[in-house]
């Protein structure tokens, strides 16, 4: 959902919300060509999604906790407790 909303916001910013049906068709056709290029780049491992540093850190720490849980070093309660600290506002 976030990707689609981000795409929508970028597109709306480009046209200021003022496109007739024919202009919209041209814009969407150009976007479809761009998506084909992105698909090739992703499949060739030449393009990756950008992640904010904070979320990379949180995901890495959560993976560490999960591995500890799978190894039996953390109980379910301990895992949930650690996760709650990572995701707290």
C-alpha positions, 0 to 999 in steps of 0.5 A: 500500500505504501508504494502505491500511495507514494507513487500516487503522491509523486504523480499528483505533484507532477501534474498538480491534479490537472489532467484531462483523460488524454493527458492522463493516458499519455502519462500512464503509458510513460509510467508503464514503460518506466515500470518495465525498466524497473522490473528488469533492474530489480530482477538483475539485482541492480535496483533495490528499495531504499530503507531508512536507516532507523528501520534497517536497524529495527529489522536487524535487531528483530531478526537477532531476537527471532534467531535467539528465540528459535535457538531457545535462548528467548521465551515467547514472552521475552521475544514479545517484550523485546519486540514491543520496545523496538516498535514502541512510538 
